[in-house]
Amino acid sequence: MANRNARASQKQFTFLLIAVGVIGAGALGWVTTRPKGGGQAIDPNMPLGTAQGFMYGSPDAPVKIIEFADFECPACGQFATLTEPDVRERLVKTGVASIEFFVFPLPMHKNTWSASNAAYCANEQGKFWEMHDRLFYTQDLWNGEATSSPDKKMKGYAADIGLDAGKFDACFDSQKHYPNIKASGAEAEKRLVTETPSFIIGGKLYAGSLPYDQIKKLVDSALAKVPKADTGKKGAK
Protein backbone atom coordinates (compact mmCIF):
# COMPACT_ATOMS: atom_id res chain seq x y z
CA MET A 1 0.00 0.00 0.00
CA ALA A 2 2.85 2.33 0.89
CA ASN A 3 4.54 1.60 -2.44
CA ARG A 4 1.32 2.36 -4.30
CA ASN A 5 0.99 5.73 -2.54
CA ALA A 6 4.62 6.51 -3.27
CA ARG A 7 4.12 5.78 -6.96
CA ALA A 8 1.01 7.98 -7.03
CA SER A 9 2.86 10.83 -5.34
CA GLN A 10 5.73 10.48 -7.80
CA LYS A 11 3.30 10.70 -10.77
CA GLN A 12 1.71 13.84 -9.30
CA PHE A 13 5.14 15.40 -8.79
CA THR A 14 6.16 14.58 -12.37
CA PHE A 15 2.92 16.09 -13.70
CA LEU A 16 3.55 19.26 -11.71
CA LEU A 17 7.07 19.53 -13.11
CA ILE A 18 5.74 19.19 -16.67
CA ALA A 19 3.02 21.77 -16.04
CA VAL A 20 5.51 24.23 -14.57
CA GLY A 21 7.79 23.66 -17.56
CA VAL A 22 4.99 24.35 -20.03
CA ILE A 23 3.93 27.50 -18.21
CA GLY A 24 7.54 28.63 -17.93
CA ALA A 25 8.16 28.09 -21.62
CA GLY A 26 5.02 30.05 -22.48
CA ALA A 27 6.09 32.90 -20.24
CA LEU A 28 9.57 32.90 -21.75
CA GLY A 29 8.10 33.01 -25.25
CA TRP A 30 5.97 36.00 -24.27
CA VAL A 31 8.99 37.80 -22.83
CA THR A 32 11.10 37.21 -25.93
CA THR A 33 8.42 38.24 -28.44
CA ARG A 34 6.76 41.13 -26.65
CA PRO A 35 7.94 44.62 -27.61
CA LYS A 36 10.74 46.00 -25.43
CA GLY A 37 10.34 49.31 -23.68
CA GLY A 38 6.73 49.78 -24.75
CA GLY A 39 7.35 49.48 -28.48
CA GLN A 40 4.63 48.57 -30.96
CA ALA A 41 3.76 44.86 -30.96
CA ILE A 42 4.82 43.32 -34.28
CA ASP A 43 3.74 39.88 -35.43
CA PRO A 44 6.87 37.68 -35.11
CA ASN A 45 5.54 35.47 -37.92
CA MET A 46 5.33 38.35 -40.39
CA PRO A 47 6.96 37.33 -43.67
CA LEU A 48 10.16 39.04 -44.70
CA GLY A 49 9.70 41.47 -47.57
CA THR A 50 12.32 43.33 -49.59
CA ALA A 51 14.86 45.69 -48.06
CA GLN A 52 14.70 49.02 -49.85
CA GLY A 53 17.03 51.98 -49.66
CA PHE A 54 15.79 55.46 -50.58
CA MET A 55 18.21 57.48 -52.68
CA TYR A 56 18.91 61.20 -52.34
CA GLY A 57 21.15 62.55 -55.06
CA SER A 58 22.50 61.00 -58.23
CA PRO A 59 22.80 57.22 -58.38
CA ASP A 60 25.95 57.87 -60.44
CA ALA A 61 27.68 59.83 -57.66
CA PRO A 62 31.19 58.43 -57.12
CA VAL A 63 30.76 58.05 -53.35
CA LYS A 64 27.73 56.46 -51.76
CA ILE A 65 26.74 57.19 -48.16
CA ILE A 66 24.46 54.47 -46.80
CA GLU A 67 22.56 55.43 -43.67
CA PHE A 68 20.63 53.20 -41.27
CA ALA A 69 18.33 55.17 -39.00
CA ASP A 70 15.23 55.01 -36.82
CA PHE A 71 12.72 57.84 -37.24
CA GLU A 72 12.12 57.98 -33.48
CA CYS A 73 15.81 57.86 -32.53
CA PRO A 74 16.86 61.24 -30.99
CA ALA A 75 20.41 61.01 -32.36
CA CYS A 76 18.98 60.33 -35.83
CA GLY A 77 16.76 63.36 -35.50
CA GLN A 78 19.72 65.48 -34.47
CA PHE A 79 21.73 64.31 -37.47
CA ALA A 80 18.83 64.85 -39.89
CA THR A 81 18.11 68.37 -38.72
CA LEU A 82 21.60 69.71 -37.91
CA THR A 83 24.16 67.83 -40.00
CA GLU A 84 22.39 66.37 -43.00
CA PRO A 85 21.47 69.76 -44.52
CA ASP A 86 25.20 70.45 -44.91
CA VAL A 87 25.80 66.97 -46.34
CA ARG A 88 23.08 67.52 -48.92
CA GLU A 89 24.16 71.01 -49.88
CA ARG A 90 27.93 70.54 -49.96
CA LEU A 91 28.36 66.90 -50.95
CA VAL A 92 25.18 65.62 -52.58
CA LYS A 93 24.16 68.64 -54.64
CA THR A 94 27.71 69.04 -55.92
CA GLY A 95 27.59 65.48 -57.25
CA VAL A 96 30.33 64.13 -54.99
CA ALA A 97 28.11 61.78 -53.00
CA SER A 98 24.64 60.32 -52.71
CA ILE A 99 22.73 59.20 -49.64
CA GLU A 100 20.83 55.92 -49.48
CA PHE A 101 18.54 55.72 -46.44
CA PHE A 102 17.41 52.44 -44.85
CA VAL A 103 14.95 52.36 -41.95
CA PHE A 104 16.08 50.40 -38.90
CA PRO A 105 13.14 50.41 -36.43
CA LEU A 106 14.35 49.73 -32.91
CA PRO A 107 12.14 47.70 -30.53
CA MET A 108 12.18 50.24 -27.70
CA HIS A 109 10.51 52.96 -29.78
CA LYS A 110 6.75 53.05 -29.60
CA ASN A 111 5.84 54.82 -32.84
CA THR A 112 8.77 54.05 -35.12
CA TRP A 113 6.85 51.52 -37.23
CA SER A 114 4.06 54.02 -37.86
CA ALA A 115 6.63 56.60 -38.92
CA SER A 116 8.43 54.13 -41.20
CA ASN A 117 5.08 53.12 -42.65
CA ALA A 118 4.31 56.77 -43.41
CA ALA A 119 7.64 57.21 -45.18
CA TYR A 120 7.15 54.11 -47.31
CA CYS A 121 3.63 55.20 -48.28
CA ALA A 122 4.86 58.70 -49.09
CA ASN A 123 7.43 57.09 -51.37
CA GLU A 124 4.58 55.60 -53.43
CA GLN A 125 3.76 59.17 -54.41
CA GLY A 126 7.38 60.18 -54.94
CA LYS A 127 7.77 62.06 -51.65
CA PHE A 128 9.81 59.85 -49.37
CA TRP A 129 12.30 62.59 -48.56
CA GLU A 130 9.60 65.18 -47.91
CA MET A 131 8.09 62.80 -45.34
CA HIS A 132 11.56 61.93 -44.00
CA ASP A 133 12.20 65.61 -43.29
CA ARG A 134 8.76 66.20 -41.85
CA LEU A 135 9.10 63.28 -39.45
CA PHE A 136 12.52 64.26 -38.17
CA TYR A 137 11.76 67.97 -37.84
CA THR A 138 8.60 67.21 -35.82
CA GLN A 139 9.95 64.20 -33.93
CA ASP A 140 9.13 65.68 -30.53
CA LEU A 141 5.46 66.04 -31.53
CA TRP A 142 4.78 62.38 -32.43
CA ASN A 143 7.32 60.25 -30.55
CA GLY A 144 6.28 57.81 -27.83
CA GLU A 145 6.07 60.42 -25.09
CA ALA A 146 4.29 63.05 -27.19
CA THR A 147 1.22 61.31 -28.58
CA SER A 148 -0.99 58.27 -28.18
CA SER A 149 -2.33 58.55 -31.74
CA PRO A 150 0.66 58.43 -34.10
CA ASP A 151 -1.44 57.29 -37.06
CA LYS A 152 -3.44 60.51 -36.94
CA LYS A 153 -0.22 62.52 -36.86
CA MET A 154 1.19 60.66 -39.86
CA LYS A 155 -1.94 61.23 -41.92
CA GLY A 156 -1.78 64.90 -41.03
CA TYR A 157 1.81 65.08 -42.25
CA ALA A 158 0.78 63.42 -45.51
CA ALA A 159 -1.68 66.25 -46.08
CA ASP A 160 0.95 68.83 -45.13
CA ILE A 161 3.35 67.67 -47.85
CA GLY A 162 0.65 67.50 -50.49
CA LEU A 163 0.01 63.77 -50.82
CA ASP A 164 -3.23 62.32 -52.17
CA ALA A 165 -4.99 61.60 -48.87
CA GLY A 166 -7.09 58.71 -50.14
CA LYS A 167 -4.12 56.86 -51.63
CA PHE A 168 -1.95 57.53 -48.61
CA ASP A 169 -4.58 56.41 -46.11
CA ALA A 170 -5.25 53.20 -48.05
CA CYS A 171 -1.55 52.40 -48.13
CA PHE A 172 -0.98 53.35 -44.51
CA ASP A 173 -3.96 51.46 -43.10
CA SER A 174 -3.14 48.30 -45.03
CA GLN A 175 0.35 48.10 -43.46
CA LYS A 176 1.41 46.40 -46.67
CA HIS A 177 4.95 47.73 -46.33
CA TYR A 178 5.49 46.23 -42.86
CA PRO A 179 7.26 43.15 -44.31
CA ASN A 180 9.58 45.50 -46.22
CA ILE A 181 10.27 47.53 -43.09
CA LYS A 182 11.10 44.29 -41.31
CA ALA A 183 13.42 43.34 -44.18
CA SER A 184 15.17 46.71 -43.93
CA GLY A 185 15.86 46.05 -40.26
CA ALA A 186 17.15 42.59 -41.15
CA GLU A 187 19.46 44.19 -43.71
CA ALA A 188 20.86 46.43 -40.98
CA GLU A 189 21.53 43.43 -38.76
CA LYS A 190 23.10 41.57 -41.69
CA ARG A 191 25.54 44.47 -42.09
CA LEU A 192 26.32 44.35 -38.35
CA VAL A 193 24.64 47.67 -37.57
CA THR A 194 24.09 47.88 -33.81
CA GLU A 195 23.02 51.48 -33.28
CA THR A 196 21.32 54.36 -35.05
CA PRO A 197 22.30 56.30 -36.92
CA SER A 198 25.06 54.28 -38.56
CA PHE A 199 26.75 54.95 -41.89
CA ILE A 200 28.61 52.96 -44.50
CA ILE A 201 31.07 55.16 -46.39
CA GLY A 202 33.70 53.74 -48.67
CA GLY A 203 32.61 50.25 -47.72
CA LYS A 204 33.30 50.78 -43.99
CA LEU A 205 30.74 50.96 -41.17
CA TYR A 206 30.71 53.95 -38.81
CA ALA A 207 28.38 54.07 -35.81
CA GLY A 208 26.88 57.17 -34.29
CA SER A 209 25.82 60.63 -35.41
CA LEU A 210 28.89 61.76 -37.32
CA PRO A 211 29.66 65.49 -37.59
CA TYR A 212 29.89 67.02 -41.05
CA ASP A 213 33.67 67.44 -40.97
CA GLN A 214 34.16 63.75 -40.30
CA ILE A 215 31.75 62.75 -43.07
CA LYS A 216 33.55 65.10 -45.45
CA LYS A 217 36.89 63.54 -44.52
CA LEU A 218 35.55 60.02 -45.06
CA VAL A 219 33.94 60.98 -48.37
CA ASP A 220 37.18 62.61 -49.56
CA SER A 221 39.10 59.48 -48.61
CA ALA A 222 36.65 57.27 -50.50
CA LEU A 223 36.68 59.65 -53.46
CA ALA A 224 40.49 59.42 -53.71
CA LYS A 225 40.15 55.67 -54.25
CA VAL A 226 37.61 55.98 -57.07
CA PRO A 227 39.03 55.63 -60.63
CA LYS A 228 39.35 59.07 -62.25
CA ALA A 229 36.97 58.11 -65.05
CA ASP A 230 34.21 57.79 -62.43
CA THR A 231 34.94 61.09 -60.69
CA GLY A 232 34.68 63.24 -63.80
CA LYS A 233 30.90 63.33 -63.72
CA LYS A 234 29.23 66.69 -63.78
CA GLY A 235 29.37 68.46 -60.44
CA ALA A 236 31.97 66.18 -58.90
CA LYS A 237 35.07 67.76 -57.34
C-alpha positions as CSV (number, residue, x, y, z in Angstrom):
1,M,0.0,0.0,0.0
2,A,2.9,2.3,0.9
3,N,4.5,1.6,-2.4
4,R,1.3,2.4,-4.3
5,N,1.0,5.7,-2.5
6,A,4.6,6.5,-3.3
7,R,4.1,5.8,-7.0
8,A,1.0,8.0,-7.0
9,S,2.9,10.8,-5.3
10,Q,5.7,10.5,-7.8
11,K,3.3,10.7,-10.8
12,Q,1.7,13.8,-9.3
13,F,5.1,15.4,-8.8
14,T,6.2,14.6,-12.4
15,F,2.9,16.1,-13.7
16,L,3.5,19.3,-11.7
17,L,7.1,19.5,-13.1
18,I,5.7,19.2,-16.7
19,A,3.0,21.8,-16.0
20,V,5.5,24.2,-14.6
21,G,7.8,23.7,-17.6
22,V,5.0,24.4,-20.0
23,I,3.9,27.5,-18.2
24,G,7.5,28.6,-17.9
25,A,8.2,28.1,-21.6
26,G,5.0,30.0,-22.5
27,A,6.1,32.9,-20.2
28,L,9.6,32.9,-21.7
29,G,8.1,33.0,-25.2
30,W,6.0,36.0,-24.3
31,V,9.0,37.8,-22.8
32,T,11.1,37.2,-25.9
33,T,8.4,38.2,-28.4
34,R,6.8,41.1,-26.7
35,P,7.9,44.6,-27.6
36,K,10.7,46.0,-25.4
37,G,10.3,49.3,-23.7
38,G,6.7,49.8,-24.7
39,G,7.3,49.5,-28.5
40,Q,4.6,48.6,-31.0
41,A,3.8,44.9,-31.0
42,I,4.8,43.3,-34.3
43,D,3.7,39.9,-35.4
44,P,6.9,37.7,-35.1
45,N,5.5,35.5,-37.9
46,M,5.3,38.4,-40.4
47,P,7.0,37.3,-43.7
48,L,10.2,39.0,-44.7
49,G,9.7,41.5,-47.6
50,T,12.3,43.3,-49.6
51,A,14.9,45.7,-48.1
52,Q,14.7,49.0,-49.9
53,G,17.0,52.0,-49.7
54,F,15.8,55.5,-50.6
55,M,18.2,57.5,-52.7
56,Y,18.9,61.2,-52.3
57,G,21.1,62.5,-55.1
58,S,22.5,61.0,-58.2
59,P,22.8,57.2,-58.4
60,D,26.0,57.9,-60.4
61,A,27.7,59.8,-57.7
62,P,31.2,58.4,-57.1
63,V,30.8,58.0,-53.3
64,K,27.7,56.5,-51.8
65,I,26.7,57.2,-48.2
66,I,24.5,54.5,-46.8
67,E,22.6,55.4,-43.7
68,F,20.6,53.2,-41.3
69,A,18.3,55.2,-39.0
70,D,15.2,55.0,-36.8
71,F,12.7,57.8,-37.2
72,E,12.1,58.0,-33.5
73,C,15.8,57.9,-32.5
74,P,16.9,61.2,-31.0
75,A,20.4,61.0,-32.4
76,C,19.0,60.3,-35.8
77,G,16.8,63.4,-35.5
78,Q,19.7,65.5,-34.5
79,F,21.7,64.3,-37.5
80,A,18.8,64.9,-39.9
81,T,18.1,68.4,-38.7
82,L,21.6,69.7,-37.9
83,T,24.2,67.8,-40.0
84,E,22.4,66.4,-43.0
85,P,21.5,69.8,-44.5
86,D,25.2,70.5,-44.9
87,V,25.8,67.0,-46.3
88,R,23.1,67.5,-48.9
89,E,24.2,71.0,-49.9
90,R,27.9,70.5,-50.0
91,L,28.4,66.9,-50.9
92,V,25.2,65.6,-52.6
93,K,24.2,68.6,-54.6
94,T,27.7,69.0,-55.9
95,G,27.6,65.5,-57.2
96,V,30.3,64.1,-55.0
97,A,28.1,61.8,-53.0
98,S,24.6,60.3,-52.7
99,I,22.7,59.2,-49.6
100,E,20.8,55.9,-49.5
101,F,18.5,55.7,-46.4
102,F,17.4,52.4,-44.8
103,V,15.0,52.4,-42.0
104,F,16.1,50.4,-38.9
105,P,13.1,50.4,-36.4
106,L,14.4,49.7,-32.9
107,P,12.1,47.7,-30.5
108,M,12.2,50.2,-27.7
109,H,10.5,53.0,-29.8
110,K,6.7,53.1,-29.6
111,N,5.8,54.8,-32.8
112,T,8.8,54.0,-35.1
113,W,6.8,51.5,-37.2
114,S,4.1,54.0,-37.9
115,A,6.6,56.6,-38.9
116,S,8.4,54.1,-41.2
117,N,5.1,53.1,-42.7
118,A,4.3,56.8,-43.4
119,A,7.6,57.2,-45.2
120,Y,7.1,54.1,-47.3
121,C,3.6,55.2,-48.3
122,A,4.9,58.7,-49.1
123,N,7.4,57.1,-51.4
124,E,4.6,55.6,-53.4
125,Q,3.8,59.2,-54.4
126,G,7.4,60.2,-54.9
127,K,7.8,62.1,-51.6
128,F,9.8,59.8,-49.4
129,W,12.3,62.6,-48.6
130,E,9.6,65.2,-47.9
131,M,8.1,62.8,-45.3
132,H,11.6,61.9,-44.0
133,D,12.2,65.6,-43.3
134,R,8.8,66.2,-41.9
135,L,9.1,63.3,-39.4
136,F,12.5,64.3,-38.2
137,Y,11.8,68.0,-37.8
138,T,8.6,67.2,-35.8
139,Q,9.9,64.2,-33.9
140,D,9.1,65.7,-30.5
141,L,5.5,66.0,-31.5
142,W,4.8,62.4,-32.4
143,N,7.3,60.3,-30.6
144,G,6.3,57.8,-27.8
145,E,6.1,60.4,-25.1
146,A,4.3,63.0,-27.2
147,T,1.2,61.3,-28.6
148,S,-1.0,58.3,-28.2
149,S,-2.3,58.5,-31.7
150,P,0.7,58.4,-34.1
151,D,-1.4,57.3,-37.1
152,K,-3.4,60.5,-36.9
153,K,-0.2,62.5,-36.9
154,M,1.2,60.7,-39.9
155,K,-1.9,61.2,-41.9
156,G,-1.8,64.9,-41.0
157,Y,1.8,65.1,-42.3
158,A,0.8,63.4,-45.5
159,A,-1.7,66.3,-46.1
160,D,1.0,68.8,-45.1
161,I,3.4,67.7,-47.8
162,G,0.6,67.5,-50.5
163,L,0.0,63.8,-50.8
164,D,-3.2,62.3,-52.2
165,A,-5.0,61.6,-48.9
166,G,-7.1,58.7,-50.1
167,K,-4.1,56.9,-51.6
168,F,-1.9,57.5,-48.6
169,D,-4.6,56.4,-46.1
170,A,-5.3,53.2,-48.0
171,C,-1.5,52.4,-48.1
172,F,-1.0,53.4,-44.5
173,D,-4.0,51.5,-43.1
174,S,-3.1,48.3,-45.0
175,Q,0.3,48.1,-43.5
176,K,1.4,46.4,-46.7
177,H,4.9,47.7,-46.3
178,Y,5.5,46.2,-42.9
179,P,7.3,43.1,-44.3
180,N,9.6,45.5,-46.2
181,I,10.3,47.5,-43.1
182,K,11.1,44.3,-41.3
183,A,13.4,43.3,-44.2
184,S,15.2,46.7,-43.9
185,G,15.9,46.1,-40.3
186,A,17.2,42.6,-41.2
187,E,19.5,44.2,-43.7
188,A,20.9,46.4,-41.0
189,E,21.5,43.4,-38.8
190,K,23.1,41.6,-41.7
191,R,25.5,44.5,-42.1
192,L,26.3,44.3,-38.4
193,V,24.6,47.7,-37.6
194,T,24.1,47.9,-33.8
195,E,23.0,51.5,-33.3
196,T,21.3,54.4,-35.0
197,P,22.3,56.3,-36.9
198,S,25.1,54.3,-38.6
199,F,26.7,55.0,-41.9
200,I,28.6,53.0,-44.5
201,I,31.1,55.2,-46.4
202,G,33.7,53.7,-48.7
203,G,32.6,50.3,-47.7
204,K,33.3,50.8,-44.0
205,L,30.7,51.0,-41.2
206,Y,30.7,53.9,-38.8
207,A,28.4,54.1,-35.8
208,G,26.9,57.2,-34.3
209,S,25.8,60.6,-35.4
210,L,28.9,61.8,-37.3
211,P,29.7,65.5,-37.6
212,Y,29.9,67.0,-41.0
213,D,33.7,67.4,-41.0
214,Q,34.2,63.7,-40.3
215,I,31.7,62.7,-43.1
216,K,33.6,65.1,-45.5
217,K,36.9,63.5,-44.5
218,L,35.5,60.0,-45.1
219,V,33.9,61.0,-48.4
220,D,37.2,62.6,-49.6
221,S,39.1,59.5,-48.6
222,A,36.6,57.3,-50.5
223,L,36.7,59.7,-53.5
224,A,40.5,59.4,-53.7
225,K,40.1,55.7,-54.3
226,V,37.6,56.0,-57.1
227,P,39.0,55.6,-60.6
228,K,39.3,59.1,-62.3
229,A,37.0,58.1,-65.1
230,D,34.2,57.8,-62.4
231,T,34.9,61.1,-60.7
232,G,34.7,63.2,-63.8
233,K,30.9,63.3,-63.7
234,K,29.2,66.7,-63.8
235,G,29.4,68.5,-60.4
236,A,32.0,66.2,-58.9
237,K,35.1,67.8,-57.3
